Amino acid sequence: MDLSVVPKGNLFQEKVYRFSTGYNDKLPFHRFGVGDSVRVTLSRGGDPLDDEAIDGVVLDRRQRYIDVTLRTADA
């Protein structure tokens, strides 16, 4: 989805990151919900099944951003 990432703090032993377009625009259509498991790739067009992808959980979702928690070791 070509989103930018900003660290937003900690939740217990995990880091929270906010994914947004970077221009304060609405996100493209998605069906992510709170508690959904997601895989984050570090490169544009990356393969989500690649070993370099990071697993996370959706903490919050709004029209303009998605907050995702990632394990501290992965972050």
C-alpha positions in Angstrom: 0.0 0.0 0.0 3.1 2.2 0.0 2.6 3.7 3.5 5.0 5.7 5.6 5.7 4.6 9.2 6.1 6.6 12.4 6.9 5.1 15.9 4.1 5.9 18.4 5.3 4.4 21.6 5.1 1.1 23.5 2.4 -1.3 24.6 3.8 -3.7 27.2 6.7 -5.5 25.5 5.8 -4.4 22.0 6.4 -1.3 19.9 3.5 0.6 18.3 3.9 2.0 14.8 1.5 4.2 12.8 1.1 3.5 9.1 -0.3 6.3 7.0 0.0 7.8 3.5 2.2 10.6 4.8 0.0 13.3 3.3 -2.9 13.1 5.8 -5.0 11.5 3.0 -7.4 8.7 3.5 -6.0 5.2 3.2 -6.8 3.1 0.2 -9.7 0.6 0.6 -8.8 -2.1 3.1 -10.6 -4.5 5.5 -8.1 -4.5 8.3 -9.7 -4.6 11.7 -8.5 -4.5 15.3 -6.8 -7.7 16.3 -6.0 -8.8 12.7 -2.6 -10.3 12.1 -0.6 -8.5 9.4 2.8 -9.0 7.7 4.9 -5.9 7.1 7.5 -5.9 4.3 10.3 -3.3 4.3 10.5 -2.7 0.6 8.0 -1.5 -1.9 6.4 -4.4 -3.7 8.0 -6.9 -1.3 6.8 -10.4 -1.0 4.8 -10.9 2.2 5.8 -14.6 2.3 9.5 -13.6 2.4 11.6 -14.3 5.5 12.3 -10.6 5.8 8.6 -9.8 6.5 7.6 -8.9 10.1 4.4 -10.1 11.8 2.3 -7.6 13.7 -1.2 -7.1 15.1 -3.6 -4.2 14.2 -4.1 -2.1 17.4 -6.3 0.7 15.9 -7.6 1.7 12.5 -9.0 5.0 11.3 -9.6 6.5 7.9 -6.2 8.1 7.8 -4.0 5.6 9.6 -3.5 2.1 11.0 -1.6 1.5 14.3 0.2 -1.8 14.4 2.1 -3.5 17.3 5.3 -5.3 16.5 7.5 -7.3 18.8 10.4 -5.3 20.1 12.9 -7.9 18.7 11.4 -7.5 15.2 11.0 -3.7 15.4 
